Amino acid sequence: MRTLAIDIETYSSVELNKCGAYRYAESEDFQVLLFAYAFDNQPVQLIDLAQGEKVPTEIQAAIFDPQVVKTAFNAAFERACLAKHFSRTLPPEHWQCTQAHALTLGLPASLGQVAEALKIAQRKDKKGPTLIRYFCTPAKTKQANNLWPRNLPEHDPERWGQFRQYCVQDVIVERAIRDKLQRYPMSGYEQSLWQLDQHINDRGIQADRKLIKQAAVCNKRHQKQLLEEAKRLTGISNPKSVAQLKTWLKDTEGIDTDSLAKESVAQILADTDNPNVTRMLELRQELARTSIKKYQAMARTIGQDDRIRGTLHYYGAGRTGRWAGRLIQPHNLPRNYLKDIEVARDMLKKGSFEELELLFGSIPDTLAQLVRTALIPKDGCRFLVIDFSAIEARILSWLAREQWRLDVFRGHGKIYEASASQMFGIPLAQVNKELRQKGKVAELALGYQGSTGALIKMGALSMGLSETELPGLVSSWRASNPNIVQFWRDVETAAVRAVQEQSTVNLGQLELTCSAGMLFVKLPSNRSLAYARPRIENDPKFNKPCLTYEGQDTGGWGRLQTYGGKLTENIVQAIARDCLAEALMKVDAAGYEIVLHVHDELVVEAPIGTGSVLELAQILSKPLPWAPELPLAAEGFESDYYRKD
């Protein structure tokens, strides 16, 4: 089968990073400027569409030929843009994504960084970002050429020549990366999963334009009211000015502060008894709320048919293979807890803002809780929302063979109550609300070798626990879960041994292998986690060998240190991802149209009168062929808009 490597350069006045490829390609001024390609190992060819060249008929035929495999780095972009250019659908089954392949091996998400990480001879041209800004986005008015709205090839022929070469070089680099990755081929299952991911992103999810618009109007009105009150209260011309507010605090109350960050404001509020200072700082906190940003993201990304596309990124959480959220960031949408959310939603859409504030209080908080409800099914459909129950706790218990926990999950499933019962040595029936809370925070924080810091991060103190209680809580949980504690140690020992001996170490359901500069952790699903260039170094804190590897972190690509609990977290979350992947494939095969999935939750758009939550729950709860003893459970609900049950 022939392979056609492709890279394109495009123009659109829509901002790609903020609006996504689908909305970017919908713009009326969208244009493919350059089209570079290469069949198999043949030389790279360039078509300069911006200067009147056309894509040859034989190349167009190859693009639509299912017998020709098209490859690109971040193929989703090429698919979206070429589909618009040719006004034809480009099925993902005809494509392979080199970025997706790289991510399955724990490599970065950018072409240049992958090339550097793999140390290949061909490298991405570093002039690229400057050239893209010049030719692919509207001209900046600050430039001398501000008489035209965009920069064309004739405006700078020399720079255009560099841009042409940059496009060719990207194909050369992508092909070199693809060739090197073939040593660790992407499985057919993962390729099929990527294809399904593309279909879900192509389908998108519908958004309620009216709700989004009214949220913006409501927020603007509320912000104006807050600013007017702040001006009346303080006499400050700009209450948002940090300098002016600091001066006012010093003149009014003698408060001299270096910062008005959240923590500093909280401390001042705790110390002052001046009602004017208290109210002004409360107003500042309200003015700083970001509840409208999600609505703004929706307004930017919504397509002409009212659907938002491209919100999910396959293998975006590189170490585990979980999906990451993009654009509207569905993975961190605010939770809703309003009892009468339907009433609040209707009031917002109707523009009954005064009544909304009267009945529900804080406008920013109410808007935040209504964000999810801006995602709606198309006419004639409703959402079926289905979620795995306590999936990570179930997987951890299964891997570590913690029998009492498995018995709970195969029985009543109340893990928080059961954990409290086990920790405090009392019958389940005697676990009250306070003890359940302790069991809950312990379960959420301590499964991956966390200690008191993890409890605090999980909100233990805000739940009413005192800091002096926390060490005892850690000890009680670990004493109740000896097999899990031992599993942390066993995973770390196995990883260190595999790297030291360049060998394979079997660990229950797992297999750890180190060879050719990679540490692989083979999961029960047969998928492997990958840790690039592993090395054993000395951990000065504990004076023992520790595992380090190259990976992506907040500081970029570099060497990272890990330990048993963190490896366990990666493994458990990776298996949870594989459970979700199986669910996606089965639900899709059952004829349901998936429009979104978030963590361990699926959102299906189903015509009224077809399908059911019960059927979906049965699909998700069915034992997996590669983990028949893993106790799975799922539950869900129907809704006319997206929300948390």
C-alpha positions as CSV (number, residue, x, y, z in Angstrom):
1,M,0.0,0.0,0.0
2,R,1.4,3.4,-1.0
3,T,1.9,6.2,1.5
4,L,1.4,9.9,0.9
5,A,3.0,12.3,3.4
6,I,1.4,15.7,3.5
7,D,2.0,19.1,5.1
8,I,0.0,22.2,4.3
9,E,0.3,25.9,5.2
10,T,-2.9,27.9,5.3
11,Y,-4.4,31.3,5.9
12,S,-7.4,32.3,8.0
13,S,-8.4,35.4,9.9
14,V,-9.8,33.0,12.6
15,E,-7.3,32.4,15.4
16,L,-6.3,28.7,15.2
17,N,-5.1,28.2,18.8
18,K,-8.3,29.8,20.4
19,C,-10.9,28.6,17.9
20,G,-9.6,25.2,16.7
21,A,-9.1,23.7,13.2
22,Y,-12.7,23.2,12.3
23,R,-13.8,26.8,13.0
24,Y,-10.5,28.1,11.5
25,A,-11.3,26.3,8.2
26,E,-14.9,27.6,8.2
27,S,-13.7,31.2,7.8
28,E,-14.8,32.8,4.5
29,D,-11.2,33.9,3.9
30,F,-9.7,30.5,4.6
31,Q,-7.1,29.4,2.0
32,V,-4.6,26.6,1.5
33,L,-1.4,28.4,0.6
34,L,1.2,25.6,0.2
35,F,0.8,21.9,-0.2
36,A,3.9,19.7,0.2
37,Y,3.8,16.0,-0.4
38,A,5.9,12.9,-1.0
39,F,4.9,9.4,-2.0
40,D,6.8,6.7,0.0
41,N,10.5,7.6,-0.1
42,Q,10.3,9.8,-3.2
43,P,11.5,13.4,-3.1
44,V,9.2,16.0,-1.6
45,Q,7.2,18.1,-4.0
46,L,5.6,21.5,-3.4
47,I,2.4,23.0,-4.9
48,D,2.2,26.8,-4.5
49,L,-1.5,27.4,-4.4
50,A,-1.1,31.0,-3.3
51,Q,0.6,31.7,-6.6
52,G,-2.0,30.0,-8.8
53,E,-0.7,26.4,-8.9
54,K,-3.3,23.6,-8.7
55,V,-3.2,20.3,-6.9
56,P,-2.7,17.8,-9.8
57,T,-5.5,15.4,-10.7
58,E,-3.4,12.4,-9.7
59,I,-2.6,13.8,-6.3
60,Q,-6.3,14.6,-5.7
61,A,-7.1,11.1,-6.7
62,A,-4.6,9.7,-4.2
63,I,-6.0,11.9,-1.4
64,F,-9.4,10.3,-1.9
65,D,-8.1,6.8,-2.6
66,P,-8.7,4.5,0.3
67,Q,-5.8,2.3,-0.9
68,V,-3.3,5.2,-0.4
69,V,-2.4,5.9,3.3
70,K,-2.2,9.6,4.0
71,T,0.2,10.6,6.8
72,A,0.7,13.9,8.6
73,F,1.8,15.2,12.0
74,N,-1.4,16.2,13.7
75,A,-3.5,14.8,10.8
76,A,-6.7,16.2,12.3
77,F,-5.6,19.7,11.0
78,E,-4.8,18.4,7.5
79,R,-8.1,16.5,7.4
80,A,-10.2,19.5,8.5
81,C,-8.5,22.0,6.1
82,L,-8.3,19.8,3.0
83,A,-12.0,18.7,3.6
84,K,-12.9,22.4,3.4
85,H,-10.5,23.1,0.4
86,F,-11.9,20.2,-1.7
87,S,-15.5,20.4,-0.2
88,R,-15.3,16.6,0.4
89,T,-15.2,14.4,3.5
90,L,-11.9,12.9,4.3
91,P,-12.5,9.7,6.3
92,P,-10.0,9.1,9.1
93,E,-9.8,5.5,8.0
94,H,-7.6,6.6,5.1
95,W,-5.2,8.5,7.4
96,Q,-2.4,7.9,9.9
97,C,-1.3,10.5,12.4
98,T,2.4,10.6,13.3
99,Q,1.7,12.8,16.3
100,A,-0.7,10.2,17.7
101,H,2.0,7.5,17.2
102,A,4.6,9.6,18.9
103,L,2.3,10.3,21.9
104,T,1.7,6.5,22.4
105,L,5.4,6.3,23.0
106,G,5.5,9.0,25.6
107,L,7.0,11.6,23.2
108,P,6.0,15.3,22.9
109,A,3.1,16.6,20.9
110,S,5.1,19.1,18.7
111,L,6.9,18.1,15.5
112,G,10.1,19.9,16.5
113,Q,10.2,18.5,20.0
114,V,9.7,15.0,18.7
115,A,12.5,15.4,16.3
116,E,14.8,16.6,19.1
117,A,13.7,13.9,21.5
118,L,14.4,11.2,18.9
119,K,17.7,12.9,18.0
120,I,17.0,12.5,14.3
121,A,19.2,14.2,11.7
122,Q,16.4,16.2,10.1
123,R,15.1,19.0,12.2
124,K,12.2,21.4,11.9
125,D,13.1,24.9,10.6
126,K,13.0,27.2,13.6
127,K,12.1,30.2,11.4
128,G,8.7,28.6,11.0
129,P,6.7,30.5,13.7
130,T,7.8,33.9,12.4
131,L,6.9,32.9,8.8
132,I,3.6,31.5,9.9
133,R,2.7,34.8,11.7
134,Y,3.7,36.8,8.6
135,F,1.8,34.8,5.9
136,C,-0.9,32.8,7.8
137,T,-2.5,35.4,10.0
138,P,-3.8,39.0,9.4
139,A,-1.2,41.6,9.0
140,K,-0.5,43.6,12.2
141,T,-1.2,47.3,11.9
142,K,2.0,48.2,13.6
143,Q,4.0,46.9,10.6
144,A,5.1,49.2,7.8
145,N,2.9,47.3,5.4
146,N,-0.3,48.2,7.2
147,L,-2.0,49.3,3.9
148,W,-3.0,45.7,3.2
149,P,-4.9,43.3,5.5
150,R,-2.6,40.3,5.0
151,N,0.9,39.6,3.7
152,L,1.0,37.9,0.3
153,P,4.0,36.3,-1.5
154,E,4.6,39.4,-3.6
155,H,5.0,41.5,-0.5
156,D,8.2,39.7,0.4
157,P,9.4,37.2,-2.2
158,E,12.5,36.3,-0.3
159,R,10.6,35.4,2.8
160,W,8.0,33.5,0.7
161,G,10.9,31.4,-0.6
162,Q,11.9,30.6,2.9
163,F,8.3,29.7,3.7
164,R,8.1,27.3,0.8
165,Q,11.2,25.5,2.0
166,Y,9.8,25.4,5.5
167,C,6.7,23.5,4.3
168,V,8.9,21.0,2.4
169,Q,11.1,20.5,5.4
170,D,8.1,19.6,7.6
171,V,7.3,16.7,5.3
172,I,11.0,15.6,5.4
173,V,10.9,15.7,9.3
174,E,7.5,14.0,9.6
175,R,8.7,11.2,7.3
176,A,11.9,10.8,9.2
177,I,10.0,10.6,12.5
178,R,7.5,8.1,11.0
179,D,10.3,5.9,9.8
180,K,12.0,5.9,13.2
181,L,8.8,5.1,15.1
182,Q,8.1,2.0,13.0
183,R,10.4,0.1,15.3
184,Y,7.4,0.4,17.8
185,P,4.4,0.2,15.5
186,M,1.1,1.6,16.6
187,S,-1.3,-1.3,17.1
188,G,-4.3,-1.8,14.8
189,Y,-6.6,-1.4,17.9
190,E,-5.1,2.0,18.7
191,Q,-5.3,3.1,15.1
192,S,-9.0,2.2,15.1
193,L,-9.5,4.1,18.3
194,W,-7.8,7.2,16.9
195,Q,-10.2,6.9,13.9
196,L,-13.1,6.8,16.2
197,D,-11.7,9.8,18.1
198,Q,-11.6,11.7,14.8
199,H,-15.3,10.8,14.0
200,I,-16.3,12.0,17.5
201,N,-14.4,15.3,17.0
202,D,-15.8,15.6,13.4
203,R,-19.4,15.2,14.8
204,G,-18.9,17.7,17.6
205,I,-21.5,18.7,20.1
206,Q,-24.2,21.3,19.7
207,A,-24.2,24.5,21.7
208,D,-27.0,26.8,22.8
209,R,-26.2,30.1,21.1
210,K,-29.0,32.0,22.9
211,L,-27.8,30.8,26.3
212,I,-24.2,31.7,25.5
213,K,-25.2,35.2,24.3
214,Q,-27.4,35.9,27.3
215,A,-24.6,34.7,29.7
216,A,-22.4,37.4,28.2
217,V,-25.1,40.1,28.5
218,C,-25.9,39.1,32.1
219,N,-22.2,39.1,33.1
220,K,-21.6,42.5,31.5
221,R,-24.6,44.0,33.3
222,H,-23.4,42.5,36.6
223,Q,-19.9,43.7,36.2
224,K,-21.1,47.2,35.5
225,Q,-23.2,47.1,38.7
226,L,-20.2,45.9,40.7
227,L,-17.9,48.6,39.3
228,E,-20.5,51.3,40.0
229,E,-20.9,50.1,43.6
230,A,-17.1,50.0,44.1
231,K,-16.7,53.5,42.8
232,R,-19.4,54.8,45.1
233,L,-17.9,53.0,48.0
234,T,-14.2,54.1,47.5
235,G,-14.2,57.1,45.2
236,I,-11.6,55.3,43.1
237,S,-11.9,56.1,39.4
238,N,-10.8,52.5,38.4
239,P,-11.6,49.9,41.1
240,K,-9.8,47.3,39.1
241,S,-6.5,49.1,39.4
242,V,-4.3,47.3,41.9
243,A,-2.3,50.5,42.6
244,Q,-5.4,52.6,43.3
245,L,-6.9,50.0,45.5
246,K,-3.7,49.6,47.5
247,T,-3.6,53.3,48.1
248,W,-7.2,53.3,49.2
249,L,-6.6,50.5,51.6
250,K,-3.7,52.3,53.2
251,D,-5.6,55.6,53.4
252,T,-8.8,54.1,54.7
253,E,-7.6,51.4,57.1
254,G,-3.8,51.8,57.3
255,I,-3.4,48.4,55.5
256,D,-0.1,48.2,53.7
257,T,0.0,45.2,51.4
258,D,2.4,44.1,48.7
259,S,-0.2,42.0,46.9
260,L,-3.9,41.7,46.2
261,A,-3.6,38.1,45.2
262,K,-6.3,35.7,46.4
263,E,-4.4,34.6,49.5
264,S,-3.6,38.2,50.5
265,V,-7.2,39.3,50.1
266,A,-8.4,36.4,52.3
267,Q,-5.9,37.4,55.0
268,I,-7.0,41.0,55.0
269,L,-10.7,40.0,55.1
270,A,-9.9,37.8,58.2
271,D,-8.1,40.7,59.9
272,T,-10.4,43.7,59.2
273,D,-13.6,44.7,60.9
274,N,-14.2,47.7,58.6
275,P,-17.4,47.0,56.7
276,N,-16.3,49.2,53.7
277,V,-13.0,47.4,53.4
278,T,-14.8,44.0,53.6
279,R,-17.3,44.9,51.0
280,M,-14.7,46.4,48.6
281,L,-12.6,43.2,48.8
282,E,-15.7,41.1,48.2
283,L,-16.5,43.2,45.2
284,R,-12.9,42.7,44.0
285,Q,-13.3,38.9,44.3
286,E,-16.5,39.0,42.4
287,L,-15.0,41.2,39.6
288,A,-12.1,38.7,39.3
289,R,-14.4,35.7,38.8
290,T,-13.8,33.9,35.5
291,S,-17.2,32.2,35.1
292,I,-17.7,33.9,31.7
293,K,-14.5,32.6,30.1
294,K,-16.1,29.2,29.2
295,Y,-19.0,30.9,27.5
296,Q,-16.5,33.1,25.6
297,A,-14.6,30.0,24.5
298,M,-17.9,28.5,23.3
299,A,-18.8,31.6,21.4
300,R,-15.4,31.5,19.6
301,T,-15.5,27.9,18.7
302,I,-19.1,27.3,17.7
303,G,-19.5,26.4,14.0
304,Q,-22.0,27.6,11.5
305,D,-24.2,24.7,12.3
306,D,-24.1,25.5,16.0
307,R,-21.8,22.6,16.8
308,I,-18.4,22.8,18.6
309,R,-15.8,20.5,17.2
310,G,-12.3,19.4,18.1
311,T,-12.7,19.4,21.9
312,L,-10.9,16.1,22.5
313,H,-7.2,15.2,21.9
314,Y,-6.4,11.6,21.5
315,Y,-3.5,10.5,23.9
316,G,-3.4,14.1,25.1
317,A,-2.3,13.0,28.6
318,G,0.8,11.4,27.3
319,R,1.9,9.2,30.1
320,T,-1.4,7.4,30.5
321,G,-2.9,7.7,27.1
322,R,-6.0,9.4,28.4
323,W,-7.7,12.0,26.3
324,A,-7.1,15.7,27.0
325,G,-9.6,18.5,26.6
326,R,-9.1,21.3,24.1
327,L,-10.8,24.7,23.3
328,I,-13.7,24.8,25.8
329,Q,-11.7,22.4,28.0
330,P,-14.6,20.0,28.8
331,H,-12.4,18.2,31.4
332,N,-12.6,21.1,33.8
333,L,-16.1,22.5,33.3
334,P,-17.5,23.7,36.7
335,R,-19.7,21.3,38.5
336,N,-23.4,22.2,39.1
337,Y,-25.2,21.8,42.4
338,L,-28.2,24.1,41.9
339,K,-31.4,22.2,42.9
340,D,-33.6,24.2,40.4
341,I,-31.1,24.3,37.6
342,E,-33.8,24.1,35.0
343,V,-35.4,27.3,36.4
344,A,-32.1,29.1,36.5
345,R,-31.4,28.1,32.9
346,D,-34.7,29.3,31.7
347,M,-34.4,32.7,33.5
348,L,-30.9,33.2,32.0
349,K,-32.2,32.5,28.4
350,K,-35.2,34.8,28.9
351,G,-33.0,37.6,30.2
352,S,-34.6,37.7,33.6
353,F,-31.4,38.7,35.3
354,E,-32.8,40.5,38.3
355,E,-35.0,37.5,39.1
356,L,-32.1,35.2,38.6
357,E,-30.0,37.1,41.1
358,L,-32.9,37.3,43.6
359,L,-33.6,33.6,43.5
360,F,-30.1,32.1,43.1
361,G,-27.8,34.7,44.6
362,S,-24.3,35.2,43.2
363,I,-24.5,35.8,39.4
364,P,-20.9,34.6,38.8
365,D,-21.5,31.4,40.7
366,T,-24.8,30.8,38.9
367,L,-23.3,31.4,35.5
368,A,-20.5,29.0,36.3
369,Q,-23.0,26.3,37.2
370,L,-24.9,26.8,34.0
371,V,-21.9,26.4,31.7
372,R,-22.4,22.7,31.2
373,T,-26.1,23.3,30.2
374,A,-24.9,25.4,27.2
375,L,-24.1,22.0,25.5
376,I,-27.3,20.5,24.2
377,P,-28.5,17.7,21.9
378,K,-29.8,18.5,18.4
379,D,-33.5,18.7,17.7
380,G,-35.3,15.5,18.2
381,C,-32.6,14.0,20.5
382,R,-31.7,13.9,24.1
383,F,-28.4,13.2,25.9
384,L,-27.7,9.9,27.6
385,V,-24.9,10.5,30.1
386,I,-23.2,7.4,31.5
387,D,-20.3,7.2,33.9
388,F,-18.1,4.4,35.3
389,S,-18.4,4.1,39.1
390,A,-15.3,4.6,41.2
391,I,-13.2,3.2,38.3
392,E,-9.7,4.0,39.6
393,A,-10.5,2.6,43.1
394,R,-11.8,-0.6,41.5
395,I,-8.7,-1.0,39.3
396,L,-6.3,-0.3,42.1
397,S,-8.0,-2.9,44.3
398,W,-7.9,-5.4,41.5
399,L,-4.3,-4.9,40.7
400,A,-3.2,-5.1,44.3
401,R,-5.6,-8.0,45.1
402,E,-7.0,-6.1,48.1
403,Q,-9.8,-8.6,48.8
404,W,-12.0,-6.6,51.2
405,R,-12.2,-3.8,48.7
406,L,-13.1,-6.2,45.8
407,D,-15.8,-7.7,48.0
408,V,-17.2,-4.2,48.5
409,F,-17.2,-3.4,44.8
410,R,-18.9,-6.8,44.0
411,G,-21.5,-6.0,46.7
412,H,-23.0,-2.7,47.9
413,G,-20.2,-0.6,46.3
414,K,-20.1,2.0,49.2
415,I,-16.3,2.3,49.2
416,Y,-16.2,5.5,51.4
417,E,-18.3,4.0,54.1
418,A,-16.5,0.6,53.9
419,S,-13.1,2.4,54.0
420,A,-14.1,4.3,57.2
421,S,-15.3,1.0,58.7
422,Q,-12.0,-0.7,57.9
423,M,-9.9,2.2,59.1
424,F,-11.7,2.8,62.4
425,G,-12.6,-0.8,63.1
426,I,-16.4,-0.3,63.4
427,P,-19.3,-2.0,61.7
428,L,-20.5,-0.5,58.4
429,A,-23.8,0.4,60.0
430,Q,-22.1,2.7,62.6
431,V,-20.3,4.8,60.0
432,N,-21.9,8.3,60.4
433,K,-21.6,11.3,58.1
434,E,-18.4,12.5,59.8
435,L,-16.6,9.2,59.4
436,R,-17.8,8.8,55.8
437,Q,-16.2,12.1,55.1
438,K,-12.9,10.9,56.5
439,G,-13.2,7.7,54.5
440,K,-13.9,9.7,51.3
441,V,-11.0,12.1,51.6
442,A,-8.7,9.2,52.4
443,E,-9.9,7.3,49.4
444,L,-9.5,10.3,47.1
445,A,-6.0,11.3,48.3
446,L,-4.1,8.3,49.5
447,G,-4.3,5.6,46.8
448,Y,-1.1,6.6,45.1
449,Q,1.3,6.8,48.1
450,G,0.0,10.3,49.1
451,S,0.4,11.5,52.6
452,T,-0.8,14.6,54.6
453,G,0.0,16.9,51.7
454,A,-2.2,15.0,49.4
455,L,-5.0,15.1,52.0
456,I,-4.7,18.9,52.3
457,K,-4.6,19.3,48.5
458,M,-7.8,17.1,48.2
459,G,-9.5,19.6,50.6
460,A,-9.3,17.7,53.9
461,L,-9.1,20.9,56.0
462,S,-12.0,22.5,54.2
463,M,-14.0,19.4,55.0
464,G,-13.6,20.0,58.7
465,L,-10.6,17.8,59.5
466,S,-7.8,19.3,61.6
467,E,-4.2,19.2,60.5
468,T,-3.3,17.1,63.6
469,E,-5.7,14.4,62.5
470,L,-4.1,13.9,59.1
471,P,-1.0,11.7,60.0
472,G,-3.3,9.3,61.8
473,L,-5.6,9.2,58.8
474,V,-2.7,8.3,56.6
475,S,-1.6,5.5,58.9
476,S,-5.1,4.1,59.3
477,W,-5.7,4.0,55.6
478,R,-2.4,2.3,54.9
479,A,-2.9,-0.2,57.7
480,S,-6.3,-1.1,56.2
481,N,-4.8,-1.5,52.7
482,P,-1.5,-3.5,53.1
483,N,-1.7,-5.1,49.7
484,I,-1.9,-1.6,48.0
485,V,1.0,-0.4,50.0
486,Q,3.0,-3.4,49.0
487,F,1.9,-2.9,45.4
488,W,3.5,0.5,45.3
489,R,6.8,-1.0,46.5
490,D,6.6,-3.9,44.1
491,V,6.0,-1.6,41.1
492,E,9.0,0.5,41.9
493,T,11.2,-2.5,42.5
494,A,10.1,-4.1,39.3
495,A,10.8,-0.9,37.3
496,V,14.2,-0.4,38.8
497,R,15.2,-4.0,38.2
498,A,14.0,-4.0,34.6
499,V,16.1,-0.9,33.8
500,Q,19.2,-2.2,35.8
501,E,19.1,-5.6,34.1
502,Q,17.7,-4.5,30.7
503,S,15.3,-7.3,31.1
504,T,11.6,-8.2,31.5
505,V,10.0,-8.4,35.0
506,N,6.6,-9.9,35.5
507,L,4.4,-8.4,38.2
508,G,0.9,-10.0,38.4
509,Q,-1.2,-8.4,35.6
510,L,1.8,-6.3,34.4
511,E,5.0,-6.9,32.5
512,L,7.8,-4.4,32.6
513,T,10.5,-4.5,29.9
514,C,13.5,-2.3,29.2
515,S,15.2,-2.4,25.8
516,A,16.5,-0.1,23.2
517,G,16.2,3.0,25.3
518,M,12.6,2.5,26.4
519,L,10.9,1.2,29.5
520,F,7.6,-0.4,28.6
521,V,4.9,-1.3,31.1
522,K,2.6,-3.8,29.4
523,L,-0.9,-3.4,30.6
524,P,-3.6,-6.2,30.8
525,S,-5.1,-4.8,27.6
526,N,-1.8,-5.5,25.8
527,R,-1.2,-1.7,25.4
528,S,2.1,-0.5,26.9
529,L,3.0,2.7,28.7
530,A,6.3,4.0,27.5
531,Y,9.1,5.8,29.5
532,A,11.8,7.2,27.2
533,R,15.5,6.8,28.0
534,P,15.1,5.4,31.5
535,R,18.0,5.6,33.9
536,I,18.6,4.5,37.5
537,E,20.0,7.3,39.7
538,N,20.5,7.7,43.4
539,D,17.6,9.4,45.3
540,P,19.5,11.6,47.8
541,K,16.3,12.1,49.9
542,F,16.0,8.4,50.7
543,N,19.5,7.2,49.7
544,K,18.2,4.5,47.4
545,P,18.1,3.8,43.6
546,C,15.3,5.7,41.8
547,L,14.0,5.7,38.2
548,T,14.3,8.7,36.0
549,Y,13.2,9.1,32.4
550,E,12.7,11.8,29.7
551,G,9.3,13.2,29.5
552,Q,7.1,16.3,29.1
553,D,6.3,18.3,32.2
554,T,5.3,21.9,33.0
555,G,8.9,23.0,32.3
556,G,9.0,21.3,28.9
557,W,10.8,18.2,27.8
558,G,13.4,17.0,30.3
559,R,14.5,14.3,32.8
560,L,11.9,13.4,35.4
561,Q,12.1,11.3,38.6
562,T,9.3,8.9,39.6
563,Y,8.5,6.4,42.3
564,G,6.2,3.5,43.1
565,G,3.1,5.5,43.9
566,K,3.4,7.7,40.8
567,L,4.0,4.7,38.6
568,T,1.0,3.1,40.2
569,E,-1.1,6.2,39.4
570,N,0.1,6.1,35.8
571,I,-0.8,2.4,35.5
572,V,-4.2,2.7,37.1
573,Q,-5.2,5.7,35.1
574,A,-4.0,4.0,31.9
575,I,-6.1,1.0,32.6
576,A,-9.1,3.3,33.3
577,R,-8.4,4.8,30.0
578,D,-8.4,1.4,28.4
579,C,-11.8,0.6,30.0
580,L,-13.1,3.9,28.5
581,A,-11.6,3.0,25.1
582,E,-13.4,-0.4,25.2
583,A,-16.6,1.4,26.1
584,L,-16.3,3.9,23.3
585,M,-15.7,1.2,20.8
586,K,-18.7,-0.9,22.0
587,V,-21.1,2.0,22.4
588,D,-20.2,3.1,18.8
589,A,-20.6,-0.4,17.5
590,A,-24.1,-0.5,19.2
591,G,-25.1,2.4,16.9
592,Y,-24.9,5.2,19.4
593,E,-23.5,8.6,18.4
594,I,-20.9,9.8,21.0
595,V,-20.6,13.6,21.1
596,L,-18.3,13.9,24.1
597,H,-16.5,12.0,26.8
598,V,-14.9,13.4,29.9
599,H,-12.6,11.4,32.2
600,D,-14.7,8.2,32.7
601,E,-18.0,9.6,31.4
602,L,-19.6,9.3,28.0
603,V,-22.2,11.6,26.5
604,V,-24.4,10.2,23.7
605,E,-26.8,12.1,21.5
606,A,-29.7,9.7,20.9
607,P,-33.0,10.3,19.0
608,I,-36.0,10.4,21.4
609,G,-37.4,7.0,21.8
610,T,-34.3,5.1,20.9
611,G,-31.5,3.7,23.1
612,S,-31.4,3.8,26.9
613,V,-29.2,4.5,29.9
614,L,-29.8,0.9,31.0
615,E,-28.4,-0.5,27.8
616,L,-25.3,1.8,28.0
617,A,-24.8,0.8,31.7
618,Q,-24.9,-2.9,30.7
619,I,-22.3,-2.2,27.9
620,L,-19.9,-0.5,30.3
621,S,-20.4,-3.0,33.1
622,K,-19.8,-6.1,31.0
623,P,-16.6,-7.9,32.1
624,L,-13.6,-7.2,29.8
625,P,-11.9,-10.1,28.0
626,W,-8.5,-8.9,29.3
627,A,-9.7,-8.3,32.8
628,P,-12.7,-10.7,33.5
629,E,-12.3,-10.4,37.3
630,L,-12.2,-6.6,37.4
631,P,-15.6,-5.5,38.9
632,L,-17.0,-2.8,36.7
633,A,-20.2,-0.8,37.3
634,A,-21.8,2.3,35.6
635,E,-24.7,4.5,36.1
636,G,-26.3,7.4,34.2
637,F,-29.3,9.6,33.3
638,E,-31.1,11.3,30.5
639,S,-31.1,15.0,30.0
640,D,-32.1,17.8,27.6
641,Y,-28.7,19.5,28.3
642,Y,-25.3,18.5,29.6
643,R,-25.0,18.5,33.4
644,K,-23.8,16.6,36.4
645,D,-26.5,14.4,38.0
